[in-house]
Amino acid sequence: MNGAGTALDEARAALRARQGAGARYDADGAPHTELAWARAGTAFFARALTELSDADLSAPSLLPGWDRRALIAHVGYNARALTRLCTWGRTGTECPMYASPRQRAEEIARGATLPARALRSLFAHSEVHLNVEWRDLPGPAWDASVVTAQGRTVPLRETAWMRTREVWVHAVDLGGGGGGFRDVPPGLLDRLAADVLAAWERRGERPALTLAATDRDAPLAVAPGGGPTVTGTAADLTRWLTGRGTRRLTCDHGELPRLPRWL
């Protein structure tokens, strides 16, 4: 174990000693890195939301076709959907994220009409509920198989990553000036880029691209057999991969190639 890991473990043990026997913690088998990212991202989203006035909520977001109200409702109901997957993993009783794609869309549409205070409360209360579910999961439950809204069978621990990308990316989508991809932690940026590439790979849509990150020691991706090289910071490359803009990028083939959708 490296020195940083040892120091973190020692700090965690000291904190638990101070908090006493009544405190509750994530199970030893929990995905601790992803949970930390999800919780930090929740705070990032909450801060971006706080910076918006009630009138600002009705303005368009940076995500085409979505206003901020719909986006906030989506993030809130996503937490509730992931909570249902936690129930599935903990009990073994099937509890899907949504009854159907139509039910999901109608839920978001209704949520977007809530008064501003209720919409803010939806986000706050749903994220607390999800966090409690995560904290109380026994270690073995994290490896239980559940099915995502896209029909993928994954271990329950995947919910921590699913929430991580949800809150960090959509916090940027709120577009209130509260943060951008350059505020995302480096390790998380690299994981987001890998997530996009993996999604394309699963669908057989991965383009032949080399992603040359100017602030990394190695490329984020290398195209076997050639293909265009796109150069920029890891933040700018990841923003482009997720469909959020092309600023500050260059391509050795001239125009940036058109990308498949991410999710």
BELLIN-V467574 format. One line per field, one symbol per residue. burial: b if it has 16 or more other ideal C-beta (glycine too) atoms within 10 Angstrom, else e. A space follows every 50 residues. Layout:
burial: ???
This chain:
burial: eeeeeeeeeeeeeeeeeeeeeeeeebeeebbeebbebbbbbbebbbebbe ebeeeebeeebbbeebebbbbbbbbbbbbbbbbbbbebbbeeeebebbee eeebeebbeebbebebeebbebbeebbeebbebbeebeeebbebebebbe eeeeebbbbbbbbbbbbbbbbbbbbbebbbbeebeeebbbbbbebbbebb eeeeebeebbbbbeeeeebbbeeeeebbbbbbbbbbbbbbbbbbeeeebe eeeeeeeebeebe
